[in-house]
Amino acid sequence: MRPILFLDVSRLVRRYEFFGGPTGIDRIEMRFANWMLRQEAFEARPVTRIGNRLMMLRPSAYAKIHDTLMARWSDGKPRQFMADGWGVKGQFIAAERTLQRIAAQMGAKPLDAEGRPNVTLNVGHDGLDVAERFAGLPGPFAVLLHDLIPITHPEYDSRRATQLHYKRLETLEARADHVFTVSQAALDELLTRTGTPRFTSSVIHSGPGLPVATSEIAYDRPTFVHLSSIDRRKNLAFLLHIWREFAGERDAPRLIVIGRRGNDQTALELIDRADALAGNVTVTGPLGDAQVAAHIPNARALLTPSFTEGFGLPIIEAHSMGVPVIASDIAAHREVGGAAGTYLSPLDGPAWAETIRAFAMDDEVRDQQIALIEPPRTWDDYFEEMTAALTELAHRPKRND
């Protein structure tokens, strides 16, 4: 008889109510949700947080949540909750969504493994701030940890986000049997803060989150892509200042910025008010996966000057399409990008400007980096490794609560 996998889809349920995204972590959780539906190694049961407990969703309720999000996120420009001044209309929509979420949770039942081997997996961080929620599970508890950025770099996030992440770390120490991380860099950060943990741990690199591009946007001049939410740690303002310097140059390259508006007020002010950027910088806002994929293949390079990352998914996306990457010189980027990346200090403006010009005008420079790209691992590879690890966990005695 197959072991049971209780997959915590709390993050997807929250997105179903307060629609937005998809962020990078949203994409990962949806990958797991789709895998859960097609894999055969486990009897899969979706669960969600309700109060301070995990509860099993009715299959029909989960199917509606899943299908709604798949349709919403396939939209060319998925609407972000309350991000465009909906006013009273937005409040009505929010109330409607809350009622739909409550309806979806009706009939949810406590986790019951019926004495069979089982494992509970949280991959979206959602709900991990309450350790009590994961007490009394019928089997081992595993977590996919994406990063510790709110703790290691609190200046880039809110005080509340930092407090929540400390609580999540406490939950791992108190309840987790195993912690997967997306990179060795993230695992190293975790282990420096937990001493000798009671949980075991391992690293599994993600595959690309975007589909294969079925259409490609052709550019009329050298074009670069920045793919990320506009948050302070992503360092987009740094790139925009470089592009403002390019404004007076003949044959200036173009920059396309793809992602939702976040907390980088400096970058947002530059986007909204710097006239010098108007001819050379295009900001698309959030796009559906197919539209994002169409922007990348003909870019001269993807640019990611982040100050800190837990992984570096845009690098994987670019390399999967044979596009080189110019990235900040941080541990996660080097781990993910390997020899195929061009790594620069996220503070060295002249070096970035010079490198961007070289990639824009010199095919030989660009081709040298393309030749070093190794195809990223596939999601089939990823889930094969994840299945083996979860199967072993399901048959392992759980730690005492």
N, C-alpha and C positions, 0 to 999 in steps of 0.2 A: 504494500500500500504506500502511495506517495506521501512524503512529508507535507505539512501545511506551511504555506508562506502567508503570513499576515503582513500585507504591504500597507504602510501608513500613507494615505493619500490626503492628509489634512491640508497640505499646501494647495492641492488642486481644488479641494472643496472651498477653501478661502478665496481662491481666484474665481471660482464659480459665482461666489457672492459678490465680492468686490473686484469686478473684472478689470483686467489690465494685463500687462506682460505681453509676450512671455519674456522673462528674464532668463539668464543662463541657467539658474537653478530650476526655474519652471520647466525649461526644456529637458533637463535631466530627469526630473520627476515624471514628466510625461513619457519619456523614453521607457522608464521602468513600468509605467502604467500600460503602455502598449506591449511591452515584452511580457508582462504578467498575463495578458489576454491570449498570447499565442504559445507560450512555453508549455512544456509537458512534464517537466521534472517535479513540479509542486502542484498541489491543489491550492490555488491562489484565492485569497479572501481579502478584499479591500477593507481597510479600517480607517476610522477618522477620530479625532479628539472631539468629545462632547463633555464639557465641563472638565473635570480632572480624571477622566477615564478614556481609554481607547475602546471604541465600539465597532462591531462589524456592520457595514452598510448592506442594505438589501441589494441584490444584484441589479434589479431594475433601476434603483435610484443611482447606483454608481454608473451604470451605462448611460443614463441621461447626463450626468455631470461630465463624463468623459467625452461624449459625443458633442455636447455643447461647447466645451473648450476646444476641441479639435476644429470645429467649424469656426469659432470665434478667432482662433489664432491663425487660421489659414487666410483670413481676410487680409487684403493688401495693406490696410492701416488699422489694426485693431485699436479700438477706442480705449483710452486709459481712464479709469474711474475718476470722475470729478476733476479731470485735468484741463478741461476746456470751458469752464464757466457755465455749467449746466443750470446752476441755481436751483429753483424750486423743482424743475424737471428732474434734476439729478437726485434730489431727495426722494422723489416718488420712485425713481428707478432703483435707488438703494433699498427702499422699503420692500419693493417687489422682489428684489434679489434675496433679501433676508428671509422673506416668507418662503421662497423657493428652496433656500438652503435648509430651513427648518423642516419643510416637507420632505426633502431628500433624506433627512436624518431620522424621520419617523420610522419606527419599526426596527431601528438598529439594536443589535444584541451584544451582550458581553462576549469577549473572545473565548472560544471553547474549542480546544484541539482534540477533544474526545479521547484523550490518552495517547494520541499519535505524536511522533516526532514533529517538531514545529520550530519556526523562528519568526520573530517580528522584526521588520526592517523599516527604518525611517531614513529617507534620502533627501528630504527637503528642509531640515532643521526645524520645521514647524512644530510647535508644542514642546520642544525639548527644554524649555525654560521651567517646566514643572516636573520635578523628578517623580513626584507621587503618581503622575499619570502612567508611568512605566513600571510601577510596582505590581507585583502579583501577576505578571504575564505568565502564560502557560508554558513558555519555553524560553530559550536564550533570546537576547535583545541585541540587534546590530544596528549601527548607525553609519551613514555615509557623511563624513565631515568634509565640507568644501573649503573652508578656510577659518582662520582665527583673526581676521583683519580687524573686527571691532575691538579686539583686545590688544593686538600687536600695534595697531595704528589707530587709536581711538579718535585722533584728530580729524579723520575722514568720515566719521559717522556721528550719530547723535549719542548723547549720554544714555538714553534709553536702550539703544541698540547694543552699546557696550555692556550695560547691566544685564540685558537678556543673554548675551553671549557668555558672560561669566556663569549665569545660571545654567546654560546649556552644558558648559564644561563640568559643572557640579553634577549634572545628571549623568554625563558619561562616566564620571568617577564613581558615582553611586550605583548606577543601574546597568551600564553597558557590559555585555559579554565580549563584543568585538567592535572595533572601529575601523572602517575603511576610510582612506583618505584619497583625494584625487591626485596628490603629488607627494613625493618624498619631502619636498619643502614644507608642505602643510603638516605632514607627520612629524617632522623634526620640531616644528613650532609646538605641536601638541605635546610631544614627549618632554620638552623642556619645562612645561607647565604642570605636568602630572607626576613627575618623579618616576616612581616605579608603579605603573598603573595596574589595577586588577583586571583590566580588559586586555585581550590580545589585539593586534593591529596588523594591517597590511595596506599596500598601495595598489590601486588599479587605475591606470590612466583611461580617461574617457575617449570615445571616438568623436568624430565630427557630429554636430547637432543639426546641420542644415542638409536638406535633400540635395541630390545631384542637380545642378542647374540644367533645366530643360530649355531655357532661353538665356542668352547673354546680351547684356547691354554693351553696345559698341561706343567707344569714346572718341571724340574728335581731336583730343590732345592728351598728353600724359596725365593720368588721373590716379589718385591714391584714395584708399578707403580707410576710414576709422569706424570700427564696429563695436559699439558699447553704449551703455547709458551715459548720460552727461553728468558724471559724478566727479567730485574733487579728486579722488585718488586716481582717476583715469587720465588726468593731466591734459585734457583736451585744450585748455586755455593756452598751454605751452605751444601746441601745434598752431593754434589760431594766430598767435603772435608771429610765428614764423611765416605763415601765409600772408599776414599783413605786410611783412617785409617783401614778400614776393610780388606784391601788388604793382610795384613800379617797374617790374622786369618784363621784358619782351618774352613772349612764349612761356608765361608763368604756368606751372602745373595747376591742376584742379584738385580740390579735396572734397570728398563726399563723406558726410557724417551721418551714420545710421544709428539710431537709438533714441530712447525716450529722454525727455528732459528730466534731469535729476537735481542734485544739490550743488552743482558747481555754478555759483552765481556769476563768477567772473566770465566763464565761458559763455553763459547764457546772455550776458550783457554784450559781449563781443559779437555774438551771433545776431542779436537783435538790433544793435546800434552802430557797429563799426562799418561804415560805408566802404572802407577799403577792401573788405572781404567779399563784397556783393558779387563781383564778377568771377571769383575763383573758388568760392566755398558754397557748397550746396548742402543743406541740412534737410534730410528726408523725414525725420521723426521715426517712430517705430514702424516697421514693415512686417508683412507676413514672411514666412520662411522662404517661399519661392522667389519673392521679390528681393530679399536679401541675397540669396544665392546668385541671382542674375547680375548683381552689381560687382561681384568679386572677380570672376575669371579674367577679365580684360584690364584689371587694375595693374599699374606698374608695381605696386607693393601694397600690402596692408600695413598700417602704422598703429602701434600700440605702445605709447610712451608712459604707461602706468607707473605710479610710485610703488605699488604693491599689488600682488595677485596671489590667489591660492592655487591657480592652475594656469590659465591662459588659453581659454577655448577659442578665441579668434585666430590664434596661431594655427590650431588644428584645422579650423575651417579653411583658412587660406592655403595651407599646405595640401589639404585634400583636393584642392582645385589647381595645384601646380603654381600657386602665386607666392612669391617671396615675401618675407616679413622683415620690417625694421622695428625693433622692439627695445624697450628699456632693459638695461643690464641688471636684472634681478634674478634670484635663484629659480623661481617657478618658470620664468620665460626660458632660461637656458635649459632647464630640464625638459621642457616640452618641445622647444624649437630645435635643440641640438645644434649640429654644425651648420644647418641651413639658415639659421637666423643671423641677422646683422644687429649687434647689440651695442647700444649707446647709453650713456648716462642720461637719465630723464631731466637733467638740468643743463645739459650742454647744447644750447641753442645753435651755435655755429656748426657743430658737428652734425646735428640733425639736418640743418639747412643744406650743408654740403652733400650729405649722403642722399637726401631727397633729390637734389639736382642731378646727382650721378645716376640714380635709378631712373630718373625721368628721361635723360638724354642719351645714356650710354647702354646700348643693348648688351654689350659684353659683360658689364658689371652685373646687370640683372640676370643674364643667362648663367653666369657663374654660380649665383646663389640658387637658381632653379635646379641646376644639376646636382646640388647637394641635398635636395628635398627627398626624404624617405616617406613613402605613403604612410599616413597614420594608421593605427590599428583600427579595425572595423568594430562596429557594435556587436557583430556576431562573436568576434574574439572576446570582447569585453564581457558579454553575458555568459559566454562559456566559462570564463574564469570566475565570474560572480556566482554562477550556478554551483560550481564545484565548492566554492567557499561556503555558500549558504547551506548546501547539503550537509557538509561536515558540521556546521554549527547546529543544524536542526537535530543532529544525533548526539550533540555534546550536552552533558549535564549543565543546567543553568547555574549561574552563581547565586548564592543566597542573597535575598533582598535585605 
